[in-house]
């Protein structure tokens, strides 16, 4: 191999980003969250959780009503057949 061929070889660049620690990163490599960000995130999670709970509650009320109607129709069908 001649010297000119060796200079054409492209070597991969090493990723040293995990070694960098700036004021916005802690020792685990994750960005630090400020208290305001944490509170906004918690408020969003709480609001979403409330919406999900209301949705499930509405779903179960609807299911209970539908099952009640089916039960009544089933009993009427059995009584009519007799």
KEDRENMI-611673 format. One record per residue (C-alpha): x, y, z. Coordinates in steps of 0.1 Angstrom, whole numbers. Layout:
# KEDRENMI-611673
east X north Y up Z .
...
# end
This chain:
# KEDRENMI-611673
east 0 north 0 up 0 .
east 14 north 34 up -8 .
east 12 north 65 up 14 .
east -13 north 82 up -8 .
east -39 north 55 up -4 .
east -37 north 57 up 34 .
east -46 north 94 up 34 .
east -79 north 87 up 16 .
east -92 north 65 up 44 .
east -121 north 81 up 62 .
east -121 north 72 up 99 .
east -154 north 75 up 119 .
east -157 north 104 up 143 .
east -160 north 93 up 179 .
east -190 north 106 up 198 .
east -178 north 123 up 230 .
east -211 north 140 up 237 .
east -218 north 118 up 267 .
east -185 north 130 up 283 .
east -195 north 167 up 281 .
east -211 north 181 up 311 .
east -223 north 216 up 309 .
east -245 north 237 up 333 .
east -276 north 222 up 318 .
east -266 north 185 up 323 .
east -262 north 165 up 354 .
east -238 north 135 up 359 .
east -262 north 111 up 342 .
east -261 north 129 up 309 .
east -297 north 141 up 312 .
east -306 north 178 up 311 .
east -314 north 194 up 344 .
east -350 north 204 up 348 .
east -358 north 237 up 364 .
east -385 north 239 up 391 .
east -409 north 257 up 368 .
east -406 north 231 up 341 .
east -412 north 203 up 366 .
east -443 north 221 up 379 .
east -457 north 227 up 344 .
east -450 north 190 up 335 .
east -468 north 178 up 367 .
east -498 north 201 up 360 .
east -500 north 186 up 325 .
east -498 north 151 up 337 .
east -524 north 158 up 364 .
east -548 north 174 up 338 .
east -543 north 145 up 314 .
east -548 north 119 up 341 .
east -581 north 137 up 351 .
east -593 north 136 up 315 .
east -585 north 99 up 312 .
east -603 north 92 up 344 .
east -634 north 110 up 333 .
east -632 north 92 up 299 .
east -631 north 58 up 316 .
east -658 north 68 up 340 .
east -681 north 78 up 311 .
east -672 north 46 up 293 .
east -681 north 24 up 323 .
east -714 north 43 up 328 .
east -722 north 36 up 292 .
east -713 north 0 up 295 .
east -734 north -5 up 326 .
east -764 north 11 up 309 .
east -760 north -11 up 278 .
east -756 north -42 up 299 .
east -787 north -33 up 318 .
east -807 north -29 up 286 .
east -794 north -62 up 272 .
east -803 north -80 up 304 .
east -838 north -66 up 303 .
east -842 north -76 up 266 .
east -828 north -110 up 274 .
east -853 north -116 up 302 .
east -882 north -103 up 280 .
east -871 north -127 up 253 .
east -871 north -156 up 277 .
east -905 north -147 up 291 .
east -920 north -142 up 257 .
east -909 north -177 up 246 .
east -926 north -194 up 275 .
# end
